[in-house]
Amino acid sequence: MKDTTKRLPVADQIRKGLEEAVRHAKGEITLKTTTLELPDRPPEVRAEDVIRIRLNNQMSQNVFARLLNVSPKTVQSWEHGTRRPSQAALRLIQVFQQNPHGVFSVVGMSPPQEGPPTKRKNTVSTKSGRRSQPGASKKPAV
């Protein structure tokens, strides 16, 4: 449902907040406090963990980088151990580990096929955009 209550303009919100703070400081009112349970920090991941997570989901470094919204160089540096993921990246990696299908869905990707990864044929792009087998002649036989 849509909230139909009107919000005060920002200046009025600030004024109201300051008035409440002054009244609280004078002991005229008691302000309501809310205690939230904060989540733990995401677990650290090692270079080997990043590689394992990526390979278990049958992704190249480029695709994994795109999924996490980081550059491929960033993923490479994580996998080589020269950099560590930020706290935000660690959280996303944690979410991805626990619910990969959810992350694939959110970013609009299809999850990998179940089972062992399939080997792709080693092909080379040609100028025409066609793919050919390595070592195959570029000119058609006559």
Backbone hydrogen bonds, N-H to C=O, Kabsch-Sander energy under -0.5 kcal/mol:
donor,donor_aa,acceptor,acceptor_aa,energy
4,T,2,K,-0.6
13,Q,9,P,-2.2
14,I,10,V,-2.6
15,R,11,A,-2.4
16,K,12,D,-2.7
17,G,13,Q,-2.4
18,L,14,I,-2.6
19,E,15,R,-2.5
20,E,16,K,-2.4
21,A,17,G,-2.1
22,V,18,L,-2.3
23,R,19,E,-2.5
24,H,20,E,-2.4
25,A,21,A,-2.5
26,K,22,V,-1.8
27,G,24,H,-1.4
28,E,23,R,-2.5
29,I,23,R,-0.8
31,L,29,I,-0.5
36,L,34,T,-0.6
38,L,36,L,-0.7
50,V,46,R,-2.0
51,I,47,A,-2.0
52,R,48,E,-2.6
53,I,49,D,-2.9
54,R,50,V,-2.3
55,L,51,I,-2.9
56,N,52,R,-2.8
57,N,53,I,-1.0
57,N,54,R,-0.5
58,Q,55,L,-1.9
59,M,54,R,-2.0
64,F,60,S,-2.5
65,A,61,Q,-2.6
66,R,62,N,-2.2
67,L,63,V,-2.5
68,L,64,F,-2.0
69,N,65,A,-0.8
70,V,65,A,-2.6
74,T,71,S,-0.5
75,V,71,S,-1.7
76,Q,72,P,-2.5
77,S,73,K,-2.4
78,W,74,T,-2.2
79,E,75,V,-2.5
80,H,76,Q,-1.9
81,G,77,S,-0.6
81,G,78,W,-0.7
82,T,77,S,-1.6
83,R,77,S,-1.5
90,L,86,S,-2.8
91,R,87,Q,-2.1
92,L,88,A,-2.1
93,I,89,A,-2.7
94,Q,90,L,-2.5
95,V,91,R,-2.7
96,F,92,L,-2.8
97,Q,93,I,-2.7
98,Q,94,Q,-2.1
99,N,95,V,-2.5
103,V,99,N,-1.8
104,F,100,P,-2.9
105,S,101,H,-2.3
106,V,102,G,-2.4
107,V,103,V,-2.4
108,G,104,F,-0.7
108,G,105,S,-0.7
109,M,104,F,-3.1
123,T,121,K,-1.0
124,V,132,S,-2.4
126,T,130,R,-2.1
129,G,126,T,-1.8
132,S,124,V,-2.1
136,A,133,Q,-2.1
